[in-house]
Amino acid sequence: MAALRAWSVPGTRARLLAEAWTAGETNVRSLAEAARCVRQTVYTDLKSAGIDPDDRPKEKNMTAVTVEGFNGVDDDQSEGLLYNAVVAKREGRPAPAAEEFGRMLALSLALGQYNELRARLAEEEDARAERNRARHRADTLWEALADPNNKGSWLHGHQAYVRAVDDAHRAIDAWKAVAETLMNLAFLRRGKDADRLVDAYEQSILPAGHPPVNKPDIDAEAEAARLHEALETEHARRKTLAAETLGLATRN
């Protein structure tokens, strides 16, 4: 990790990221901070080295909400409550009546949607924060070019800025993909076949002390397009200013 923090030669970042990963550092956020790039760049560099960055322990473990022993994840699998109820009925043992089984099934399905939405909301929040950090980093590196106390090479600093702009575009795209997944999720709304699920949410999940969750209204495509355009417009203006600076430097 120390070597990764000290990288400066273009082309070495991917190799150092792969070495850090192989050495056991599989926290993508830590790798991104050490390499002074965004997480999407870490994913790209690792994949270019033949490493699957998804093959690792999750950085954020979100425990599924459980109500009455149901979690909506594995209730219908071996030893799950729904599974056990079906097996008991099939074998002629005491089992829930049809009405109670319907209530159990509705609660399990409602919890499945509830837990899935919670996880996707957390992912969108992380991706949005990463997107905003990447955009801010590009601004910061641009401002650093005008710092008279900066003793580093202006060309190296400008290259870092250009890469940061590219990272920001990729972070916007990464957020867009996560946001679109979120918006495509089904969630509890009253309708012909969903009333029992909404009842389970309102009468069992919320009264158990779990917070309400709502799917936000995000037009991911429009927001991403707006951010890409704003980033590119600002970059074009900065390229003009940089060209003028370089023109003066070459004449001197």
FENQUIHU-V655654 format. One record per backbone hydrogen bond with DSSP energy under -0.5 kcal/mol. CO is the residue of the C=O (numbers start at 0). NH is the residue of the N-H. If there is no record, write none. Layout:
# FENQUIHU-V655654
<<CO	NH> <CO	NH>>
This chain:
# FENQUIHU-V655654
<<0	4> <1	5> <3	6> <8	11> <11	15> <12	16> <13	17> <14	18> <15	19> <16	20> <17	21> <18	22> <19	24> <20	23> <23	25> <25	27> <26	30> <27	31> <28	32> <29	33> <30	34> <31	35> <31	36> <37	40> <37	41> <38	42> <39	43> <40	44> <41	45> <42	46> <43	47> <44	48> <45	48> <45	50> <46	49> <50	52> <51	54> <53	55> <58	60> <59	61> <60	62> <66	69> <69	66> <73	76> <74	81> <74	82> <76	79> <79	83> <80	84> <81	85> <82	86> <83	87> <84	88> <85	89> <86	90> <87	92> <88	91> <96	100> <97	101> <98	102> <99	103> <100	104> <101	105> <102	106> <103	107> <104	108> <105	109> <106	110> <107	111> <108	112> <109	113> <110	114> <111	115> <112	116> <113	117> <114	118> <115	119> <116	120> <117	121> <118	122> <119	123> <120	124> <121	125> <122	126> <123	127> <124	128> <125	129> <126	130> <127	131> <128	132> <129	133> <130	134> <131	135> <132	136> <133	137> <134	138> <135	139> <136	140> <137	141> <138	142> <139	143> <140	144> <141	144> <141	145> <142	145> <143	146> <145	147> <146	149> <148	150> <152	156> <153	157> <154	158> <155	159> <156	160> <157	161> <158	162> <159	163> <160	164> <161	165> <162	166> <163	167> <164	168> <165	169> <166	170> <167	171> <168	172> <169	173> <170	174> <171	175> <172	176> <173	177> <174	178> <175	179> <176	180> <177	181> <178	182> <179	183> <181	184> <190	194> <193	197> <194	198> <195	199> <196	200> <197	201> <198	202> <199	203> <199	204> <200	205> <203	207> <204	209> <205	208> <213	215> <215	217> <217	219> <218	222> <219	223> <220	224> <221	225> <222	226> <223	227> <224	228> <225	229> <226	230> <227	231> <228	232> <229	233> <230	234> <231	235> <232	236> <233	237> <234	238> <235	239> <236	240> <237	241> <238	242> <239	243> <240	244> <241	245> <242	246> <243	247> <244	248> <245	249> <246	250> <247	251>>
